[in-house]
Amino acid sequence: CQVMWDNITCWPATRAGETVVRPCPLLPPIFLSAEANVSRRCTSQGWADLTLPYFVACAYNNSMASNEEREFFAAVKTIYTIGHSLSLFALTAAMIILCIFRKLHCTRNYIHMHLFMSFILRAIAVFVKDLVLFEAGESQSCPPVLVGCKAALVFFQYSIMANFFWLLVEGLYLHTLLVISFFSEKKYFWWYIFIGWGTPMLFIITWTITRIHYDDVGCWQIIDSPYWWIIRAPILISILVNFILFICIIRILVQKLHSPDVGLNNSSQYTRLAKSTLLLIPLFGANYIVFAFFPDNFEVKIKLVFDLILGSFQGFLVAVLYCFLNGEVQSELKRKWRRWHVERYVGGDLKYHQPSLGSNGTNCTTQISMLTKCSPKTRLSSFQAETSIAEHEEPRLEGSVEH
C-alpha cells in the first residue's frame, strides 16, 4: 500500500497483510482523547477501512456530532467565503481606482493601498487554506501535502499579522500628521513599510522555526500551544498601541477644534481625516482582545462568528471607508464621468461635421482640448453652452436645406 493522507492522519507505505497503528490526531475540541490509537490494515487490494472509526477510537465529541452542529459549521464556511469574496472584489476595485488617478497619489493613499493589499492577501490565504485543508481529499503524498498545508497556514498567519500592523501604521501616520507640523513623509514612509510588512515577517519566521523544531504536529492548525503567543503577543501589543493612539488622537482633535488659531477648513480637514481611522481601530481590535485571554475551546460558536464571519467582511469595510466614501475619490470619479460624457458628445458630433471655425474664430479641436483640461464646473458650463448653440443652429440648417 502506498503512502496515503486521509485529511486527518498520514498512513505510511506498508506491505500487504500488515496493520498500521497511528496515534489519534490532536484536534481539540473535535477529538477528546489524544492518547488513543487508530489502525488501518493493508490488503492486496489496497488500504482497508479503519478498524475503528475516528469518532469511536478517539472519543469524538458528541456535542459536535448533531446535524445542527454540522449545518452551523457549513453555514459559517459559506458566509465567510462570501465575505472574503466580496472583500476581495471591493479591495481590488479600490486598488485600481487609487492607482489610475494620479491626483490620488500621496503618502496617505499609499498607506491605504498597503492596507488593502494585506486584506487581499488574507482573502487569498483563506481560499488556499480551505482548499488544502478541506478539499484536497485522499492523497498519495503525505509530506508534500503537509508541507503545502503548513505553507498555507504560515501565509494565512502572516496576512493576519500584516492586517493589524498596517492598521497600526494608519494610526501612527494620523497621529504624526496631527502632532508634527512639518515632517519628511518619504523618510517616514519607509519606516511604515518596515512596520507593516517587515515586523510581521520577523515574528512569522520565528514562529515557523519554533514549530519546526519543537511543535511540528499535523498541519500547525492547532493553536493550543505556548508557541502560539509568538504570533498572538505582537498582535495584542499592536492593538493596545493603537488604542493608546486612539485616545491621543481624540484629545488632539478636541484641542485643535477648540483652538482659535485653527480655521474652519482645517477643522473639517482634521475631522474628515480622522473619521475612518478612529472607527477602524476599536472595530478591529475589540474582538481580538476580548477572546485573546480566554481558552481556545471557549464558546467555539461565538468565536467562529466573530473571527470568521465578521472578520471576512473587514476588507470590504476598509475599502468602503478609505476609498468609496472618500470625498477626493468621489470627486475624481465624477470628473472622469463628466469628461467621458463631454468627449462622447463632441466626438459623436465630429463624426457628422467637418472641423470648422467656431463663431469666435477658434478651431473645434482647440475647444475640445480646452474643454478636457479645464475644471469640472467650467467643462459643464461649456457643455451647456455648446448644447444651446447646437439647438439654435439646427433651425438655420433646416431652413438652408429647404431653400
C-alpha positions as CSV (number, residue, x, y, z in Angstrom):
1,C,0.0,0.0,0.0
2,Q,1.3,3.4,-0.9
3,V,1.5,6.4,1.3
4,M,-1.9,7.9,1.9
5,W,-3.2,11.1,3.6
6,D,-6.9,10.9,4.5
7,N,-7.2,14.6,5.6
8,I,-6.7,13.6,9.2
9,T,-3.8,11.1,9.5
10,C,-0.8,10.2,7.3
11,W,-0.5,6.5,6.6
12,P,3.0,5.3,5.6
13,A,3.8,2.8,2.8
14,T,3.1,-0.7,4.1
15,R,3.3,-4.3,2.9
16,A,0.1,-6.2,2.2
17,G,-1.1,-8.1,5.2
18,E,0.3,-5.7,7.8
19,T,-1.6,-3.4,10.1
20,V,-0.5,0.2,10.8
21,V,-1.3,1.8,14.2
22,R,-1.2,5.6,14.5
23,P,-2.0,7.9,17.5
24,C,-5.2,9.9,17.4
25,P,-4.6,13.4,15.9
26,L,-4.5,16.4,18.2
27,L,-7.7,18.1,17.1
28,P,-9.5,19.6,20.1
29,P,-12.4,20.1,20.6
30,I,-13.3,17.5,17.9
31,F,-11.4,14.6,19.4
32,L,-11.4,14.3,23.2
33,S,-8.8,11.5,23.6
34,A,-5.3,12.2,22.1
35,E,-3.8,9.2,23.9
36,A,-5.8,6.5,21.9
37,N,-4.8,4.9,18.6
38,V,-6.4,4.3,15.2
39,S,-5.4,1.4,13.0
40,R,-5.8,0.5,9.3
41,R,-4.9,-2.8,7.6
42,C,-3.2,-3.1,4.2
43,T,-4.7,-5.7,1.9
44,S,-3.8,-7.0,-1.5
45,Q,-6.5,-4.6,-2.9
46,G,-5.1,-1.6,-1.1
47,W,-5.9,0.2,2.2
48,A,-8.9,-1.2,4.1
49,D,-11.2,0.9,6.2
50,L,-10.3,1.9,9.7
51,T,-10.6,-0.9,12.3
52,L,-12.5,1.6,14.4
53,P,-13.7,4.9,13.0
54,Y,-12.1,8.1,14.3
55,F,-15.2,9.1,16.3
56,V,-15.1,5.7,18.2
57,A,-11.3,5.3,18.7
58,C,-10.6,8.9,19.5
59,A,-13.7,9.7,21.6
60,Y,-15.4,12.0,19.2
61,N,-17.1,15.0,20.9
62,N,-20.8,14.1,20.8
63,S,-21.8,17.7,21.4
64,M,-20.5,18.5,17.9
65,A,-21.9,15.4,16.1
66,S,-25.5,16.6,15.6
67,N,-26.9,17.7,12.3
68,E,-27.4,21.2,13.7
69,E,-23.7,21.5,14.5
70,R,-22.7,20.3,11.1
71,E,-25.2,22.7,9.4
72,F,-23.9,25.6,11.6
73,F,-20.2,25.0,10.6
74,A,-21.2,24.6,6.9
75,A,-23.2,27.9,7.1
76,V,-20.2,29.6,8.8
77,K,-17.9,28.4,6.0
78,T,-20.3,29.6,3.3
79,I,-20.8,33.0,4.9
80,Y,-17.1,33.8,5.4
81,T,-16.4,32.6,1.9
82,I,-18.9,35.1,0.6
83,G,-17.5,37.8,2.9
84,H,-13.9,37.2,1.7
85,S,-15.1,37.2,-1.9
86,L,-16.9,40.5,-1.5
87,S,-13.9,42.0,0.3
88,L,-11.5,40.7,-2.5
89,F,-13.7,42.3,-5.2
90,A,-14.1,45.6,-3.3
91,L,-10.4,45.9,-2.4
92,T,-9.3,45.1,-5.9
93,A,-11.6,47.8,-7.3
94,A,-10.3,50.3,-4.7
95,M,-6.7,49.5,-5.6
96,I,-7.4,50.1,-9.2
97,I,-9.1,53.4,-8.5
98,L,-6.2,54.7,-6.3
99,C,-3.7,53.6,-8.9
100,I,-5.2,55.0,-12.1
101,F,-5.9,58.5,-10.8
102,R,-2.7,60.4,-10.4
103,K,-4.2,63.1,-8.2
104,L,-4.9,60.5,-5.6
105,H,-1.2,59.5,-5.4
106,C,0.0,60.7,-1.9
107,T,1.5,59.1,1.2
108,R,-1.9,58.7,2.9
109,N,-3.3,56.8,0.0
110,Y,-0.2,54.7,-0.4
111,I,-0.6,53.6,3.1
112,H,-4.3,52.8,2.4
113,M,-3.2,50.7,-0.6
114,H,-0.8,48.7,1.5
115,L,-3.6,48.0,4.0
116,F,-5.8,47.0,1.1
117,M,-3.1,44.6,-0.1
118,S,-2.8,43.0,3.3
119,F,-6.5,42.2,3.2
120,I,-6.3,40.9,-0.4
121,L,-3.5,38.5,0.7
122,R,-5.7,37.5,3.7
123,A,-8.6,36.6,1.5
124,I,-6.4,34.7,-0.9
125,A,-4.8,32.8,2.0
126,V,-8.2,31.8,3.3
127,F,-9.2,30.3,0.0
128,V,-5.9,28.5,-0.3
129,K,-6.1,27.2,3.3
130,D,-9.6,25.9,2.8
131,L,-8.6,24.2,-0.5
132,V,-5.6,22.5,1.2
133,L,-7.4,21.5,4.4
134,F,-10.9,20.6,3.3
135,E,-11.0,19.9,-0.4
136,A,-7.8,18.0,-1.1
137,G,-9.3,14.6,-0.4
138,E,-7.2,11.5,-0.1
139,S,-3.6,11.9,-1.4
140,Q,-0.7,9.6,-2.0
141,S,1.9,12.1,-1.0
142,C,1.8,12.9,2.7
143,P,4.9,15.1,3.1
144,P,4.1,17.4,0.1
145,V,0.5,17.7,1.4
146,L,1.8,18.6,4.9
147,V,4.4,21.0,3.5
148,G,1.8,22.7,1.3
149,C,-0.7,22.8,4.2
150,K,1.9,24.3,6.6
151,A,2.9,26.9,4.0
152,A,-0.7,27.9,3.5
153,L,-1.1,28.3,7.3
154,V,2.1,30.4,7.5
155,F,0.9,32.6,4.7
156,F,-2.5,32.9,6.4
157,Q,-1.0,33.9,9.8
158,Y,1.3,36.4,8.1
159,S,-1.5,38.1,6.3
160,I,-3.5,38.5,9.5
161,M,-0.5,40.0,11.3
162,A,0.0,42.4,8.4
163,N,-3.6,43.5,8.7
164,F,-3.1,44.6,12.3
165,F,0.3,46.2,11.8
166,W,-0.9,48.2,8.8
167,L,-3.8,49.4,10.8
168,L,-1.2,50.4,13.4
169,V,0.6,52.3,10.6
170,E,-2.7,54.1,9.8
171,G,-2.9,55.2,13.5
172,L,0.8,56.2,13.6
173,Y,0.5,58.2,10.4
174,L,-2.6,60.1,11.6
175,H,-1.0,60.8,15.0
176,T,2.2,62.0,13.4
177,L,0.2,64.2,11.0
178,L,-1.6,65.9,13.9
179,V,1.5,66.3,16.2
180,I,4.3,67.2,13.8
181,S,3.6,70.2,11.6
182,F,6.4,69.5,9.1
183,F,8.0,66.1,8.6
184,S,9.5,64.1,5.7
185,E,6.7,61.8,4.6
186,K,9.1,60.0,2.2
187,K,11.5,59.2,5.1
188,Y,8.7,58.1,7.4
189,F,7.1,56.1,4.7
190,W,9.9,53.6,4.5
191,W,9.6,53.1,8.3
192,Y,5.9,52.4,7.7
193,I,6.8,49.8,5.1
194,F,9.1,48.1,7.6
195,I,6.5,48.2,10.4
196,G,3.7,46.9,8.1
197,W,5.4,44.2,6.2
198,G,8.8,43.6,7.9
199,T,7.8,43.3,11.6
200,P,5.1,40.5,10.9
201,M,7.7,38.7,8.7
202,L,10.2,38.6,11.7
203,F,7.6,37.1,14.0
204,I,6.3,34.7,11.5
205,I,9.8,33.4,10.7
206,T,10.4,33.0,14.4
207,W,7.1,31.1,14.9
208,T,7.8,28.9,11.8
209,I,11.3,27.9,13.0
210,T,10.0,27.2,16.5
211,R,7.2,25.0,15.2
212,I,9.6,23.0,13.0
213,H,11.9,22.3,15.9
214,Y,9.6,22.0,18.9
215,D,6.0,21.5,17.9
216,D,5.9,20.0,14.4
217,V,2.4,18.4,14.8
218,G,0.0,18.0,11.9
219,C,-0.6,21.0,9.7
220,W,0.0,23.5,12.5
221,Q,-3.6,24.4,12.6
222,I,-3.7,23.6,16.4
223,I,-3.3,26.8,18.4
224,D,-3.4,25.2,21.9
225,S,0.3,25.7,22.3
226,P,2.5,28.2,24.2
227,Y,4.3,28.9,20.9
228,W,1.1,30.5,19.7
229,W,2.0,33.5,21.8
230,I,4.8,34.3,19.3
231,I,2.0,35.5,17.0
232,R,-0.6,36.5,19.5
233,A,1.5,38.7,21.7
234,P,2.7,41.1,18.9
235,I,-0.9,41.4,17.6
236,L,-2.1,42.3,21.1
237,I,0.6,44.8,21.5
238,S,-0.2,46.5,18.2
239,I,-3.9,46.7,19.2
240,L,-3.0,48.2,22.6
241,V,-0.7,50.8,21.0
242,N,-3.5,51.6,18.5
243,F,-5.9,52.2,21.4
244,I,-3.4,54.5,23.1
245,L,-3.1,56.4,19.8
246,F,-6.9,56.4,19.5
247,I,-7.2,58.2,22.8
248,C,-4.3,60.6,22.0
249,I,-5.8,61.4,18.5
250,I,-9.2,62.2,20.1
251,R,-7.6,64.5,22.6
252,I,-5.5,66.3,20.0
253,L,-8.6,66.8,17.7
254,V,-10.6,68.2,20.6
255,Q,-7.8,70.7,21.4
256,K,-7.5,71.7,17.7
257,L,-11.2,72.1,17.2
258,H,-11.5,74.4,20.2
259,S,-8.3,76.3,19.3
260,P,-9.0,79.8,17.9
261,D,-5.8,79.5,15.7
262,V,-7.4,76.7,13.7
263,G,-9.7,77.8,10.9
264,L,-12.9,76.2,9.8
265,N,-11.3,74.5,6.8
266,N,-8.5,73.0,8.8
267,S,-11.0,71.8,11.5
268,S,-13.1,70.0,8.9
269,Q,-10.0,68.6,7.3
270,Y,-8.8,67.1,10.6
271,T,-12.3,65.7,11.3
272,R,-12.5,64.0,7.8
273,L,-9.0,62.6,8.1
274,A,-9.7,61.0,11.5
275,K,-13.2,59.6,11.0
276,S,-12.2,56.4,9.2
277,T,-9.2,55.5,11.3
278,L,-10.9,56.2,14.6
279,L,-13.7,53.9,13.5
280,L,-11.5,51.0,12.4
281,I,-9.2,51.0,15.4
282,P,-11.8,49.9,18.0
283,L,-13.7,47.8,15.4
284,F,-10.7,45.7,14.5
285,G,-9.2,45.3,17.9
286,A,-12.1,44.8,20.3
287,N,-13.0,41.2,19.4
288,Y,-9.3,40.1,19.4
289,I,-8.7,41.5,22.9
290,V,-11.9,40.0,24.3
291,F,-11.1,36.5,23.2
292,A,-7.3,36.6,23.5
293,F,-7.2,35.6,27.2
294,F,-10.0,33.0,27.0
295,P,-9.3,29.3,26.5
296,D,-9.2,28.3,22.8
297,N,-12.1,26.0,23.2
298,F,-14.3,28.6,25.0
299,E,-17.6,29.1,23.2
300,V,-16.5,27.9,19.8
301,K,-19.6,29.2,18.1
302,I,-19.2,32.7,19.4
303,K,-15.5,32.8,18.4
304,L,-16.3,31.5,15.0
305,V,-18.9,34.2,14.4
306,F,-16.5,37.0,15.4
307,D,-13.3,35.7,14.0
308,L,-14.5,34.2,10.7
309,I,-17.8,35.8,9.7
310,L,-17.2,39.4,10.9
311,G,-13.5,39.2,10.1
312,S,-14.3,38.2,6.5
313,F,-16.2,41.5,5.9
314,Q,-13.5,43.7,7.3
315,G,-11.8,44.1,4.0
316,F,-15.0,45.3,2.4
317,L,-15.5,47.8,5.2
318,V,-11.9,49.1,4.8
319,A,-12.4,49.6,1.0
320,V,-15.7,51.5,1.6
321,L,-14.3,53.8,4.4
322,Y,-10.9,54.6,2.8
323,C,-11.9,54.6,-0.9
324,F,-15.6,54.6,-1.9
325,L,-16.7,57.1,0.8
326,N,-13.6,59.3,0.3
327,G,-14.6,62.8,-1.0
328,E,-11.5,63.1,-3.2
329,V,-12.1,59.7,-4.8
330,Q,-15.8,60.6,-5.5
331,S,-14.7,63.9,-6.9
332,E,-12.2,62.3,-9.3
333,L,-14.8,59.7,-10.4
334,K,-17.4,62.4,-11.1
335,R,-14.8,64.4,-13.0
336,K,-13.8,61.4,-15.1
337,W,-17.5,60.6,-15.8
338,R,-18.3,64.2,-16.9
339,R,-15.2,64.2,-19.1
340,W,-16.2,61.0,-20.7
341,H,-19.7,62.4,-21.4
342,V,-18.2,65.6,-23.0
343,E,-15.8,63.7,-25.2
344,R,-18.5,61.3,-26.2
345,Y,-20.9,64.2,-27.1
346,V,-18.2,66.2,-29.0
347,G,-16.7,63.1,-30.6
348,G,-20.1,61.9,-31.9
349,D,-20.7,65.4,-33.3
350,L,-17.4,65.4,-35.1
351,K,-18.4,62.2,-37.0
352,Y,-21.1,64.1,-38.9
353,H,-19.5,67.6,-39.2
354,Q,-16.1,68.6,-40.7
355,P,-13.8,70.6,-38.4
356,S,-14.7,74.2,-38.8
357,L,-14.1,77.5,-37.2
358,G,-16.4,78.5,-34.4
359,S,-18.2,81.8,-34.1
360,N,-15.3,83.2,-32.1
361,G,-12.8,82.1,-34.8
362,T,-11.3,79.2,-32.8
363,N,-11.0,75.7,-34.2
364,C,-13.2,73.0,-32.8
365,T,-10.3,70.8,-31.9
366,T,-8.9,73.6,-29.8
367,Q,-12.2,73.9,-28.0
368,I,-12.1,70.2,-27.3
369,S,-8.6,70.3,-25.8
370,M,-9.5,73.3,-23.7
371,L,-12.7,71.6,-22.6
372,T,-10.9,68.5,-21.4
373,K,-8.2,70.4,-19.5
374,C,-10.4,72.8,-17.5
375,S,-12.2,72.3,-14.2
376,P,-15.4,70.2,-13.9
377,K,-17.6,73.3,-13.4
378,T,-16.0,75.1,-16.5
379,R,-16.5,71.9,-18.6
380,L,-20.1,71.6,-17.5
381,S,-20.9,75.2,-18.4
382,S,-19.1,74.9,-21.7
383,F,-21.0,71.7,-22.4
384,Q,-24.3,73.6,-21.7
385,A,-23.2,76.5,-23.9
386,E,-22.3,74.1,-26.8
387,T,-25.7,72.4,-26.4
388,S,-27.6,75.7,-26.5
389,I,-25.6,76.8,-29.6
390,A,-26.4,73.5,-31.3
391,E,-30.1,73.9,-30.6
392,H,-30.1,77.4,-32.2
393,E,-28.1,76.3,-35.2
394,E,-30.5,73.4,-36.1
395,P,-33.4,75.6,-37.4
396,R,-30.9,77.6,-39.6
397,L,-29.5,74.4,-41.1
398,E,-33.0,73.1,-41.7
399,G,-34.0,76.4,-43.4
400,S,-31.0,76.4,-45.7
401,V,-31.7,72.8,-46.7
402,E,-35.3,73.7,-47.6
403,H,-34.2,76.7,-49.7
